[in-house]
């Protein structure tokens, strides 16, 4: 039973990671298209943040017993 819940939790985290990666791609695209330097920097920061969140979700999916650092 516990094993089943761990697998389910891992799948949910991977879905979240996929969402974060997709959002990061959108931010990267907006950064490339904008002509305003401030907007470009904000989009690039959002892209990095989404990538970081995706990585954290993937790590949690790999080891569901590990607690987040924050």
Secondary structure, DSSP 8 states (H G I E B T S, - for coil): -HHHHHHHHHHHHHHHHHHHHHHHHHHHHHHHH---HHHHHHHHHHHHHHHHHHHHHHHHHH-TTS----
